Amino acid sequence: MPFPSWRATDSGTANSVEPQSMQIRRFGNAKTEGLFTFFSPGKWITISEGNCCWFSEPHELHAINQSAVFLSAVDPNLQLPCTLEWNAAIERQLGAKQTLTATYVGSDGRRLLRQDAITPPAFVNTGGEGPIQVTRNAGYSHYDALQLQLQRRISQGLQALVSYTLAKSSEVGSSDAAGVEATSVSGIELPPLSPSDFDIRNSFAGAVSYEVPTPSWGRTARAILGGWAADGIVRASSAPPINVTVGGLSPASEYNVVQPNIVPGQPWWIADPTQPDSKALNPAAFAPPPAGENGDFPRNGLRSPYSIDQTDLALRRQFSITERVKLDVRAEYFNVFNHPMFGLPGGQCNPDGFWGYQGGAALSTFAKVCPGSTTNVDGSGTINGQNPLYAVGGPRSAQFSLKLLF
């Protein structure tokens, strides 16, 4: 038997996993593509190598065949993921206004959710289009960081906060669905710890606020030049990892995505004047592995040539119109030096790490930065939750604001 005999039920309108049961759902069929159906109320089915079935309206039993696009299953002993965190800090006063803090931060993510694709031998000749997606507590992550912070409380109009982080983040997969293909749960070989998609080793941030002294050049000069303040923020970080993958065919589960093999003697990078950094990954440095195997290129084994380097500035002043009415004037400039920044960590455009398909040549999009992509806009133009003008990674932009307080 490729996996334990798990079963599932549907309780009214709320689907729940019962003790010693497995939750199954079916996505799509010949008549209702894109819909999914849970098991009917009061009807149970035991899933094993020789008994692979599903229910659909009007609660009829069907065998797994070409109309079953895929099934998903949940370990009946699934537990809540757990994160353990610890830290230690030391703080030192530097004079009357400055404080230096050094902190060690560590964490372990345990029992993290992980989804692997299981295709039992009984599925091979059913004509179905996909394996059973099995969710288990098989994920693990680890994080270590040294954090340094220098803080200056406001004195003579100047206050500042500067921080630096040296960190390492590693895990067996940065996504719940970053699984592998196998014919049984016991046949899954978990990958070793590798850098996370968001493993940023070095990060620096600094913020400064300065209240410009009012000149003593007379009443007119004080009225025009007095009360101004300037703010600045600098953010810089090292490059995120790059992962190279290949699409191929697996005897266990048909199409899958695996790591490529390394081609000895080939450089990782080659000159490419069409790219922002004038270089790109070398397609000849990678090759698809044999069908059903994972290549020897380690996950997230390279670093992107594109990092974060942005400076934002602001100039502000408050005018007193009357004793109770104030006017705030503010001008803000983002990415003042217009440094280009490409690709969200772990995203497709950082640059594109999909080499191509087994039996074919490297795709023309491989190793290229997607046109129009930044750290907050992907290659299709989709915004990743932030305003592309004002978030880190956007082009140089400015905004002016007036605020009346009364």
C-alpha positions as CSV (number, residue, x, y, z in Angstrom):
1,M,0.0,0.0,0.0
2,P,1.7,3.3,-1.0
3,F,0.1,5.3,1.8
4,P,-2.0,4.6,4.9
5,S,-5.7,3.9,4.5
6,W,-7.1,7.4,5.1
7,R,-10.7,8.4,4.6
8,A,-12.8,11.6,4.4
9,T,-16.2,12.9,5.1
10,D,-18.3,16.1,4.7
11,S,-20.3,17.3,7.7
12,G,-23.1,19.4,6.3
13,T,-21.7,22.5,4.7
14,A,-18.5,22.4,6.8
15,N,-15.8,20.1,5.5
16,S,-13.7,18.6,8.3
17,V,-10.9,16.0,8.6
18,E,-12.0,13.3,11.0
19,P,-9.6,11.3,13.2
20,Q,-7.9,8.6,11.2
21,S,-9.3,10.1,8.0
22,M,-8.0,11.8,4.9
23,Q,-9.7,14.7,3.2
24,I,-10.1,14.3,-0.5
25,R,-11.3,16.7,-3.1
26,R,-11.6,16.6,-6.9
27,F,-10.8,19.6,-9.1
28,G,-12.6,19.7,-12.5
29,N,-14.3,17.2,-14.6
30,A,-15.6,16.9,-18.2
31,K,-18.8,18.7,-17.3
32,T,-17.8,21.2,-14.6
33,E,-14.2,22.2,-15.2
34,G,-12.7,24.3,-12.4
35,L,-15.3,23.2,-9.7
36,F,-14.5,21.0,-6.8
37,T,-16.6,18.5,-4.9
38,F,-16.0,17.1,-1.4
39,F,-17.3,13.8,-0.2
40,S,-21.1,13.7,0.4
41,P,-22.6,13.9,3.9
42,G,-22.5,10.5,5.6
43,K,-20.7,8.7,2.8
44,W,-17.2,7.4,3.5
45,I,-14.6,5.9,1.3
46,T,-11.3,4.2,2.2
47,I,-8.4,5.3,-0.1
48,S,-5.8,2.6,-0.7
49,E,-3.8,1.3,-3.7
50,G,-6.6,-0.8,-5.0
51,N,-9.5,1.5,-4.1
52,C,-9.3,4.9,-5.7
53,C,-12.6,6.6,-6.0
54,W,-14.4,9.9,-5.5
55,F,-18.0,11.2,-5.0
56,S,-19.7,13.9,-7.0
57,E,-23.2,15.2,-7.2
58,P,-25.7,13.6,-7.0
59,H,-23.5,11.6,-4.6
60,E,-22.6,8.8,-7.0
61,L,-19.5,6.7,-6.7
62,H,-17.0,7.1,-9.6
63,A,-13.7,5.4,-10.4
64,I,-10.6,7.4,-11.0
65,N,-10.4,7.9,-14.7
66,Q,-9.6,10.6,-17.4
67,S,-12.3,12.9,-15.9
68,A,-10.4,13.2,-12.6
69,V,-8.0,16.1,-13.0
70,F,-6.5,15.7,-9.6
71,L,-7.1,14.8,-6.0
72,S,-5.7,16.4,-2.9
73,A,-5.3,14.7,0.5
74,V,-4.4,15.7,4.0
75,D,-2.5,13.6,6.5
76,P,-5.1,12.5,9.2
77,N,-2.5,13.2,11.9
78,L,-1.8,16.7,10.6
79,Q,-0.7,19.1,13.3
80,L,-0.4,22.9,13.6
81,P,2.9,24.2,12.4
82,C,5.2,25.4,15.2
83,T,7.8,28.2,15.3
84,L,10.4,28.4,18.1
85,E,12.1,31.8,18.5
86,W,14.9,33.0,20.7
87,N,17.0,36.1,21.0
88,A,19.6,37.8,23.2
89,A,20.6,41.5,23.2
90,I,23.2,43.7,24.7
91,E,22.9,47.5,24.8
92,R,25.6,50.1,25.3
93,Q,25.1,53.8,26.0
94,L,27.4,56.0,23.9
95,G,27.4,59.5,25.5
96,A,24.2,61.2,26.5
97,K,22.3,60.8,23.3
98,Q,23.5,57.6,21.4
99,T,22.7,54.0,22.1
100,L,24.2,50.9,20.4
101,T,22.4,47.6,20.5
102,A,23.6,44.2,19.3
103,T,21.0,41.4,19.1
104,Y,21.2,37.7,18.1
105,V,17.9,36.4,16.7
106,G,17.2,32.7,15.9
107,S,14.2,30.7,15.0
108,D,13.1,27.2,13.9
109,G,10.0,26.5,11.9
110,R,8.8,22.9,12.6
111,R,6.0,20.8,11.3
112,L,5.6,23.2,8.4
113,L,3.1,22.3,5.8
114,R,4.4,20.6,2.7
115,Q,2.6,19.3,-0.4
116,D,4.1,16.4,-2.4
117,A,2.7,14.7,-5.4
118,I,2.0,11.0,-5.0
119,T,1.1,8.7,-8.0
120,P,0.5,5.2,-6.8
121,P,1.1,2.4,-9.4
122,A,-2.7,1.9,-9.5
123,F,-3.1,5.4,-10.9
124,V,-0.8,5.0,-13.9
125,N,-3.3,3.3,-16.2
126,T,-6.5,5.1,-15.1
127,G,-6.2,7.9,-17.7
128,G,-6.3,10.6,-15.0
129,E,-4.4,13.8,-15.5
130,G,-2.6,14.2,-12.2
131,P,-1.3,12.7,-9.0
132,I,-2.7,12.9,-5.4
133,Q,-1.4,16.1,-3.8
134,V,-0.6,15.1,-0.3
135,T,-0.2,17.7,2.5
136,R,1.9,16.7,5.5
137,N,3.9,18.3,8.3
138,A,7.2,17.7,6.5
139,G,8.6,21.2,6.2
140,Y,11.4,22.7,8.2
141,S,13.1,26.1,8.3
142,H,15.9,27.8,10.3
143,Y,17.0,31.4,10.7
144,D,20.0,33.1,12.4
145,A,20.7,36.8,12.4
146,L,23.0,39.4,14.0
147,Q,21.3,42.8,14.3
148,L,23.2,46.0,15.0
149,Q,21.4,49.2,15.7
150,L,22.7,52.7,16.5
151,Q,20.1,55.2,17.7
152,R,20.5,59.0,18.3
153,R,17.8,60.8,20.2
154,I,17.0,64.2,19.0
155,S,19.7,66.7,19.9
156,Q,20.3,70.1,18.3
157,G,17.7,69.3,15.8
158,L,19.2,65.9,14.7
159,Q,18.0,62.4,15.3
160,A,19.0,59.2,13.5
161,L,18.5,55.5,13.4
162,V,20.9,53.2,11.6
163,S,20.7,49.4,11.5
164,Y,22.5,46.5,9.9
165,T,21.5,42.8,9.7
166,L,23.7,39.9,8.9
167,A,21.3,36.9,8.4
168,K,20.9,33.4,7.0
169,S,17.6,31.8,6.2
170,S,17.4,28.2,5.1
171,E,14.6,25.6,4.7
172,V,13.5,22.6,2.6
173,G,11.1,24.8,0.5
174,S,9.9,28.3,0.5
175,S,6.3,27.4,-0.4
176,D,3.7,24.9,0.9
177,A,3.6,23.4,-2.6
178,A,7.3,23.1,-3.2
179,G,7.1,19.3,-3.2
180,V,8.5,16.4,-5.1
181,E,7.0,13.5,-7.1
182,A,7.0,9.9,-5.9
183,T,5.0,6.7,-6.1
184,S,4.4,6.6,-2.3
185,V,4.8,8.8,0.7
186,S,7.6,6.5,2.0
187,G,9.4,7.0,-1.3
188,I,9.7,10.8,-0.8
189,E,13.2,12.0,-0.2
190,L,13.1,15.4,1.4
191,P,15.7,17.8,0.0
192,P,18.5,19.1,2.2
193,L,18.4,22.6,3.8
194,S,19.1,25.2,1.2
195,P,18.9,29.0,1.1
196,S,15.3,30.4,1.3
197,D,14.0,32.4,-1.6
198,F,14.1,35.4,0.7
199,D,17.6,34.7,2.1
200,I,19.0,38.2,2.1
201,R,22.4,38.0,3.8
202,N,23.2,41.7,4.3
203,S,20.7,44.5,5.0
204,F,21.3,48.1,5.8
205,A,18.8,50.8,6.7
206,G,19.4,54.4,7.9
207,A,17.0,57.2,8.7
208,V,17.9,60.8,9.5
209,S,15.8,63.7,10.5
210,Y,17.2,67.2,10.8
211,E,15.5,70.4,11.8
212,V,17.2,73.2,9.9
213,P,18.2,76.1,12.2
214,T,16.3,79.3,11.7
215,P,18.7,82.0,10.3
216,S,19.0,85.3,12.2
217,W,18.9,87.5,9.1
218,G,15.9,89.5,10.0
219,R,12.2,89.0,10.2
220,T,11.7,88.3,6.5
221,A,14.4,85.7,6.3
222,R,13.1,84.0,9.4
223,A,9.6,83.9,8.0
224,I,10.8,82.3,4.7
225,L,13.6,80.1,5.8
226,G,12.6,79.2,9.4
227,G,10.9,76.0,10.5
228,W,12.1,73.7,7.7
229,A,13.1,70.1,8.3
230,A,14.7,67.4,6.1
231,D,14.3,63.7,6.3
232,G,16.3,60.9,4.6
233,I,16.0,57.2,4.3
234,V,18.7,54.9,2.8
235,R,18.0,51.2,2.2
236,A,20.5,48.7,0.8
237,S,20.7,44.9,0.8
238,S,22.6,42.2,-0.9
239,A,21.2,40.1,-3.8
240,P,18.6,37.4,-3.3
241,P,19.2,33.8,-4.5
242,I,18.4,32.5,-8.0
243,N,17.1,29.0,-8.6
244,V,17.3,27.3,-12.0
245,T,14.7,24.7,-12.8
246,V,13.9,22.3,-15.7
247,G,10.5,20.9,-16.8
248,G,10.5,17.2,-17.6
249,L,8.6,13.9,-17.5
250,S,8.7,11.7,-14.5
251,P,7.7,8.0,-14.8
252,A,5.9,8.4,-11.5
253,S,3.8,11.5,-12.2
254,E,4.3,12.6,-15.8
255,Y,5.2,16.3,-16.0
256,N,7.3,17.8,-13.1
257,V,9.8,20.5,-12.4
258,V,13.3,19.5,-11.1
259,Q,16.8,20.9,-10.6
260,P,19.0,20.7,-13.7
261,N,22.4,19.1,-13.9
262,I,25.6,21.2,-13.9
263,V,27.6,21.1,-17.1
264,P,31.3,21.0,-16.1
265,G,33.6,23.6,-17.6
266,Q,30.9,26.1,-18.4
267,P,30.9,29.5,-16.6
268,W,27.7,30.5,-14.7
269,W,27.6,34.0,-16.3
270,I,28.2,35.3,-19.8
271,A,28.2,38.8,-21.3
272,D,24.8,40.0,-22.4
273,P,24.5,43.7,-23.4
274,T,20.6,43.4,-23.4
275,Q,20.5,42.9,-19.7
276,P,20.7,45.7,-17.1
277,D,23.9,44.4,-15.5
278,S,25.3,43.5,-19.0
279,K,25.5,39.8,-18.0
280,A,23.1,36.8,-17.9
281,L,23.2,33.2,-16.8
282,N,24.8,30.9,-19.3
283,P,22.2,28.4,-20.7
284,A,25.0,26.0,-21.6
285,A,26.0,25.7,-17.9
286,F,22.8,23.6,-17.3
287,A,21.3,20.5,-18.7
288,P,18.1,18.5,-18.0
289,P,18.6,15.4,-15.9
290,P,17.4,12.0,-16.9
291,A,13.7,11.4,-16.7
292,G,12.6,10.8,-13.1
293,E,15.8,12.2,-11.6
294,N,16.7,15.5,-9.9
295,G,19.8,17.3,-11.1
296,D,22.9,18.2,-9.1
297,F,22.5,22.0,-9.2
298,P,21.5,22.9,-5.7
299,R,18.3,24.8,-5.1
300,N,18.9,28.6,-4.9
301,G,22.6,27.9,-5.7
302,L,23.4,31.3,-7.3
303,R,22.8,34.9,-6.4
304,S,21.0,37.5,-8.5
305,P,23.1,40.4,-9.9
306,Y,20.4,42.8,-8.8
307,S,20.2,44.1,-5.2
308,I,18.4,46.9,-3.3
309,D,19.9,50.4,-3.2
310,Q,17.5,53.2,-2.7
311,T,17.6,56.7,-1.1
312,D,14.4,58.7,-0.3
313,L,14.4,62.4,0.7
314,A,11.8,64.7,2.1
315,L,11.6,68.4,2.8
316,R,8.8,69.7,5.1
317,R,7.6,72.8,7.0
318,Q,4.6,73.8,9.0
319,F,3.2,77.3,8.6
320,S,1.2,79.0,11.4
321,I,-1.7,80.8,9.6
322,T,-3.5,81.6,12.9
323,E,-3.0,80.4,16.4
324,R,-5.3,77.4,15.7
325,V,-4.9,76.9,11.9
326,K,-1.7,75.3,10.6
327,L,-0.5,74.4,7.1
328,D,1.8,71.5,6.5
329,V,3.9,71.6,3.3
330,R,5.8,68.5,2.3
331,A,7.8,67.4,-0.8
332,E,9.0,63.8,-1.1
333,Y,11.4,62.2,-3.5
334,F,11.7,58.5,-3.9
335,N,14.7,56.6,-5.3
336,V,16.5,59.9,-5.7
337,F,19.4,58.4,-7.7
338,N,17.1,56.3,-9.9
339,H,18.9,53.1,-9.2
340,P,17.3,50.3,-11.2
341,M,16.1,47.3,-9.1
342,F,14.7,44.1,-10.7
343,G,12.9,41.1,-9.6
344,L,11.1,40.2,-6.4
345,P,13.1,37.6,-4.3
346,G,11.8,34.2,-5.2
347,G,10.0,35.6,-8.2
348,Q,10.2,34.6,-11.9
349,C,11.9,37.8,-13.0
350,N,14.9,37.9,-10.8
351,P,15.9,36.9,-13.5
352,D,13.8,34.1,-15.0
353,G,15.3,30.9,-13.8
354,F,13.2,28.4,-15.8
355,W,15.7,26.8,-18.3
356,G,13.2,24.9,-20.4
357,Y,11.9,21.4,-21.0
358,Q,13.5,18.1,-21.1
359,G,14.6,17.1,-24.6
360,G,14.6,20.7,-25.9
361,A,16.8,23.7,-25.9
362,A,16.9,26.6,-23.4
363,L,14.1,29.0,-23.7
364,S,14.8,32.5,-25.0
365,T,13.4,34.0,-21.8
366,F,15.8,32.1,-19.5
367,A,18.2,34.2,-17.5
368,K,16.4,37.4,-18.6
369,V,14.9,40.1,-16.6
370,C,11.2,40.4,-17.5
371,P,10.4,43.7,-19.3
372,G,8.9,46.2,-17.0
373,S,9.6,44.2,-13.8
374,T,10.8,45.8,-10.6
375,T,10.9,44.5,-7.0
376,N,7.1,45.2,-6.8
377,V,5.9,44.7,-10.3
378,D,6.3,41.3,-12.0
379,G,6.8,40.6,-15.7
380,S,3.1,40.6,-16.5
381,G,2.6,44.1,-15.0
382,T,0.9,42.7,-11.8
383,I,1.5,44.8,-8.7
384,N,2.8,42.8,-5.8
385,G,0.7,44.6,-3.2
386,Q,2.6,47.9,-3.2
387,N,2.4,51.1,-5.1
388,P,5.0,50.8,-7.8
389,L,5.8,54.5,-7.7
390,Y,6.5,54.8,-4.0
391,A,7.6,51.4,-2.8
392,V,11.2,50.2,-2.8
393,G,12.4,49.3,-6.3
394,G,10.2,51.7,-8.2
395,P,11.6,54.4,-10.6
396,R,12.5,57.9,-9.4
397,S,9.3,59.7,-8.5
398,A,8.1,62.7,-6.4
399,Q,5.0,63.8,-4.6
400,F,3.9,67.1,-3.0
401,S,1.3,67.4,-0.3
402,L,-0.5,70.2,1.6
403,K,-2.3,69.5,4.8
404,L,-4.5,72.0,6.6
405,L,-4.8,71.5,10.4
406,F,-7.5,73.3,12.3
